[in-house]
């Protein structure tokens, strides 16, 4: 099953040096969900040929502008382009009020349903579920209420051993039943065990998104069984005092989290505008966690 993330923006606070504020698109078995929607996100989607009407769900981590100032524009464009499919929006208390005020004073009437779920920034738990994946929230430690997200694949059915079932002339219409664990009986009455006709499915993967946060054991302990971790790395560690003052993290701290939770891959982003060259941030993180990559705009990462 496809499970990948496309980076649309990796800058903190403001767009600068050809870097846009935070936004990401997750593709899970061709279902698209967005995490955060900073200024300029629509332009990035056009640039990387992502169709915004394919997005079914949007998750906003907190109400600092670099994480949601692009949202009203995106919703308006969806409306102008005739969207009819409902849009699920998850975010902090107050986000819907902001959107409704913007729609009211621009005299915009949505022709699709906007289904809003207010997130409790103090709770950890399941907030969304589909046939293919779940989304959990984790509390982060920022200057205002802020939520992290863990997106997990669901366990898939066992895989058919194609050569074996074809050799036994088992009709393809029986494959879905066999994958569900139902044994196959041939015309002579012989029973073939479903377990013997299948193999284990791929192990489900998980992606964790930790945006603006001060390093805090409370959220780190919630990051269980995570394959790919996205963690903000606003500063180099020589600015740790500034990071603490603004409730952000350093590249070194992001790598420490990845190592502690046993992640397989670390993506770092949300870089301060003071850094034109991101090489030092990457080097610092790799000194602790070697499989670290810059969350470069336009890059697609498999989870």
C-alpha positions as CSV (number, residue, x, y, z in Angstrom):
1,X,0.0,0.0,0.0
2,X,1.3,3.5,-0.9
3,X,2.3,5.5,2.2
4,X,4.3,8.6,1.4
5,X,4.6,12.3,2.4
6,X,5.2,15.3,0.1
7,X,6.8,18.3,1.6
8,X,5.2,21.6,0.5
9,X,6.9,23.9,3.0
10,X,9.7,23.8,5.6
11,X,10.2,27.3,6.8
12,X,9.3,28.7,10.2
13,X,7.4,32.0,10.7
14,X,7.7,33.6,7.3
15,X,8.4,32.5,3.7
16,X,12.0,33.3,2.9
17,X,15.0,32.1,0.7
18,X,12.6,30.2,-1.5
19,X,11.3,28.3,1.5
20,X,7.6,28.3,2.3
21,X,5.9,27.9,5.6
22,X,4.9,24.5,6.8
23,X,2.5,22.2,4.9
24,X,2.6,18.5,4.0
25,X,0.5,16.1,2.0
26,X,0.2,12.4,3.0
27,X,-0.8,9.9,0.4
28,X,-2.2,6.7,2.0
29,X,-3.4,4.3,-0.6
30,X,-4.4,7.2,-2.8
31,X,-6.3,9.0,0.0
32,X,-4.8,12.5,0.4
33,X,-4.7,14.3,3.7
34,X,-2.9,17.6,4.5
35,X,-1.1,18.5,7.7
36,X,-0.8,22.3,8.3
37,X,-1.4,24.9,5.6
38,X,0.9,27.8,5.7
39,X,0.9,30.8,3.4
40,X,1.6,29.9,-0.2
41,X,0.5,26.3,0.1
42,X,-1.8,26.6,-3.0
43,X,1.2,27.7,-5.1
44,X,3.2,24.8,-3.9
45,X,0.5,22.3,-4.8
46,X,0.3,23.8,-8.3
47,X,4.1,23.6,-8.6
48,X,4.2,19.9,-7.5
49,X,1.0,19.0,-9.4
50,X,-1.1,18.0,-6.4
51,X,-4.8,18.4,-7.1
52,X,-6.4,20.0,-4.0
53,X,-9.9,18.6,-4.6
54,X,-8.4,15.2,-3.9
55,X,-7.7,16.2,-0.3
56,X,-10.3,14.7,2.0
57,X,-8.9,15.7,5.4
58,X,-6.9,18.7,6.7
59,X,-5.2,18.7,10.2
60,X,-4.0,22.0,11.7
61,X,-1.5,21.7,14.5
62,X,-2.0,25.2,16.1
63,X,-3.0,28.7,15.4
64,X,0.3,30.4,14.6
65,X,0.0,31.9,11.1
66,X,2.8,30.0,9.5
67,X,0.7,26.8,10.0
68,X,-2.7,27.9,8.8
69,X,-2.7,31.3,7.0
70,X,-3.1,29.4,3.7
71,X,-6.2,27.6,4.8
72,X,-8.9,30.1,3.9
73,X,-7.4,30.6,0.4
74,X,-7.4,26.9,-0.2
75,X,-11.0,26.4,1.0
76,X,-12.1,29.3,-1.2
77,X,-10.4,27.9,-4.2
78,X,-12.0,24.5,-3.6
79,X,-15.3,26.3,-3.5
80,X,-14.7,28.3,-6.7
81,X,-13.7,25.1,-8.5
82,X,-17.0,23.5,-7.7
83,X,-16.1,21.1,-5.0
84,X,-19.0,19.1,-3.7
85,X,-17.3,16.4,-1.7
86,X,-17.3,17.2,2.1
87,X,-14.0,18.3,3.6
88,X,-13.0,17.2,7.1
89,X,-11.1,19.8,9.1
90,X,-9.4,19.1,12.4
91,X,-7.7,21.8,14.5
92,X,-7.6,23.9,17.6
93,X,-10.7,25.4,19.2
94,X,-11.2,28.8,17.5
95,X,-10.1,27.7,14.0
96,X,-13.7,27.3,12.8
97,X,-14.6,30.8,14.2
98,X,-11.7,32.3,12.2
99,X,-12.8,30.5,9.0
100,X,-16.4,31.5,9.4
101,X,-15.5,35.2,10.0
102,X,-13.4,35.2,6.8
103,X,-16.2,33.5,4.8
104,X,-18.8,35.9,6.3
105,X,-17.0,39.2,5.4
106,X,-16.0,38.0,2.0
107,X,-19.6,37.0,1.3
108,X,-18.5,33.4,0.5
109,X,-21.1,30.6,0.7
110,X,-19.6,27.2,0.6
111,X,-21.2,24.7,-1.7
112,X,-19.7,21.7,0.1
113,X,-19.9,20.6,3.7
114,X,-17.0,21.7,6.0
115,X,-17.0,19.2,8.9
116,X,-14.9,20.6,11.7
117,X,-13.6,18.6,14.7
118,X,-12.0,20.6,17.5
119,X,-8.9,19.0,18.9
120,X,-8.1,18.9,22.6
121,X,-4.4,19.8,22.8
122,X,-4.1,18.1,26.2
123,X,-5.3,14.7,25.2
124,X,-3.7,11.8,23.4
125,X,-6.0,9.5,21.4
126,X,-7.7,8.5,18.2
127,X,-9.4,11.3,16.3
128,X,-10.0,9.9,12.8
129,X,-10.2,6.4,11.2
130,X,-10.7,5.1,7.7
131,X,-10.5,1.6,6.2
132,X,-6.8,2.1,5.6
133,X,-5.4,4.3,8.4
134,X,-5.9,6.0,11.7
135,X,-4.9,9.4,13.0
136,X,-3.9,10.0,16.7
137,X,-3.1,13.2,18.4
138,X,-0.4,13.9,20.9
139,X,0.1,17.1,23.0
140,X,3.1,19.2,22.2
141,X,4.7,21.9,24.3
142,X,4.5,25.2,22.5
143,X,3.7,28.8,23.5
144,X,0.0,28.2,22.5
145,X,-1.9,24.9,22.4
146,X,-0.3,22.7,19.8
147,X,-1.0,19.2,18.7
148,X,1.2,16.5,17.0
149,X,-0.2,13.7,14.9
150,X,0.6,10.0,14.4
151,X,-0.8,8.5,11.2
152,X,-0.8,4.7,11.2
153,X,-1.6,2.2,8.5
154,X,-4.0,-0.5,9.5
155,X,-3.0,-4.2,9.4
156,X,-3.6,-5.5,5.9
157,X,-5.0,-8.9,5.0
158,X,-2.6,-11.7,4.2
159,X,-1.2,-11.9,0.6
160,X,-2.1,-14.6,-1.8
161,X,0.7,-16.9,-3.0
162,X,-0.1,-16.3,-6.7
163,X,2.0,-19.1,-8.2
164,X,0.6,-21.6,-5.7
165,X,-3.1,-20.8,-6.2
166,X,-2.7,-20.6,-10.0
167,X,-1.0,-24.0,-10.0
168,X,-4.0,-25.4,-8.1
169,X,-6.4,-23.7,-10.6
170,X,-8.2,-21.9,-7.8
171,X,-10.6,-19.4,-9.4
172,X,-9.6,-15.7,-8.8
173,X,-13.0,-14.9,-7.4
174,X,-12.0,-17.0,-4.3
175,X,-8.9,-15.0,-3.6
176,X,-10.6,-12.3,-1.4
177,X,-12.2,-15.1,0.7
178,X,-8.8,-16.9,1.1
179,X,-7.1,-13.6,2.1
180,X,-9.7,-13.3,4.8
181,X,-8.8,-16.7,6.2
182,X,-11.5,-18.8,4.6
183,X,-10.3,-22.3,3.4
184,X,-10.9,-23.4,-0.2
185,X,-12.6,-26.6,-1.0
186,X,-12.1,-28.0,-4.6
187,X,-14.5,-30.1,-6.6
188,X,-13.2,-33.3,-5.1
189,X,-13.9,-32.1,-1.6
190,X,-10.2,-31.6,-0.7
191,X,-9.8,-28.6,1.6
192,X,-6.8,-26.2,1.1
193,X,-6.1,-24.2,4.2
194,X,-6.1,-20.5,3.6
195,X,-3.0,-20.1,5.7
196,X,-1.1,-22.3,3.3
197,X,-2.3,-20.3,0.3
198,X,-1.1,-17.0,1.7
199,X,1.8,-15.2,3.2
200,X,2.1,-12.5,5.9
201,X,1.1,-9.0,4.9
202,X,3.5,-6.1,5.1
203,X,4.0,-4.8,8.7
204,X,1.9,-1.6,9.1
205,X,3.9,1.7,9.1
206,X,3.5,4.9,11.1
207,X,4.4,8.5,10.5
208,X,4.6,11.0,13.4
209,X,4.4,14.8,12.8
210,X,5.8,16.9,15.6
211,X,5.7,20.6,14.7
212,X,6.4,23.5,17.0
213,X,7.5,22.1,20.4
214,X,9.9,22.4,23.3
215,X,11.6,19.1,24.0
216,X,9.2,17.3,26.4
217,X,9.2,13.7,27.7
218,X,5.4,13.7,27.8
219,X,5.1,13.7,24.0
220,X,8.2,11.7,23.4
221,X,6.8,8.8,25.4
222,X,3.7,8.8,23.1
223,X,5.8,8.2,20.0
224,X,5.6,4.4,19.9
225,X,6.2,2.2,16.9
226,X,7.0,5.1,14.6
227,X,8.8,4.4,11.4
228,X,9.3,7.9,10.1
229,X,9.4,10.9,12.4
230,X,9.1,14.5,11.2
231,X,10.3,16.8,13.9
232,X,10.8,20.5,13.9
233,X,14.5,21.7,14.0
234,X,14.1,25.5,14.1
235,X,17.6,26.2,15.5
236,X,21.1,24.8,15.7
237,X,22.0,23.7,19.2
238,X,24.2,26.7,19.9
239,X,20.9,28.6,20.1
240,X,19.4,26.3,22.7
241,X,18.5,29.3,24.9
242,X,16.6,30.9,22.1
243,X,14.9,27.6,21.3
244,X,13.7,27.3,24.9
245,X,12.6,30.9,25.0
246,X,10.4,30.4,21.9
247,X,9.3,26.8,22.7
248,X,11.1,25.3,19.8
249,X,13.6,22.5,19.2
250,X,17.2,22.3,17.8
251,X,18.4,19.9,15.2
252,X,20.3,18.0,17.9
253,X,17.2,17.6,20.0
254,X,15.1,16.4,17.0
255,X,17.7,13.7,16.4
256,X,17.8,12.7,20.1
257,X,14.0,12.1,19.9
258,X,14.4,10.0,16.8
259,X,17.1,7.9,18.4
260,X,15.2,7.5,21.7
261,X,12.0,6.2,20.1
262,X,13.8,3.9,17.7
263,X,12.6,5.6,14.5
264,X,13.9,4.3,11.2
265,X,14.0,7.7,9.5
266,X,14.0,11.3,10.7
267,X,12.9,14.3,8.6
268,X,13.7,17.8,10.0
269,X,12.1,21.0,9.0
270,X,10.6,24.3,10.2
271,X,13.9,26.1,9.8
272,X,14.6,29.6,11.1
273,X,14.9,32.2,8.4
274,X,18.5,32.9,9.7
275,X,19.7,29.8,8.0
276,X,20.2,30.2,4.3
277,X,22.3,27.0,4.1
278,X,20.7,24.0,5.8
279,X,23.8,21.9,5.7
280,X,24.8,22.6,9.3
281,X,21.4,21.6,10.6
282,X,21.6,18.3,8.8
283,X,25.2,17.7,10.0
284,X,24.2,18.4,13.6
285,X,21.2,16.0,13.5
286,X,23.3,13.2,11.8
287,X,25.9,13.4,14.5
288,X,23.2,11.8,16.7
289,X,20.9,10.0,14.3
290,X,22.5,9.1,11.0
291,X,19.4,8.4,8.9
292,X,18.3,12.1,9.0
293,X,17.1,14.0,5.9
294,X,16.1,17.6,5.3
295,X,12.4,17.8,4.5
296,X,13.1,19.5,1.2
297,X,10.2,21.2,-0.5
298,X,8.8,19.1,-3.3
299,X,10.5,15.9,-2.1
300,X,8.5,12.8,-1.6
301,X,9.5,10.4,1.2
302,X,8.2,6.9,1.6
303,X,7.2,6.2,5.1
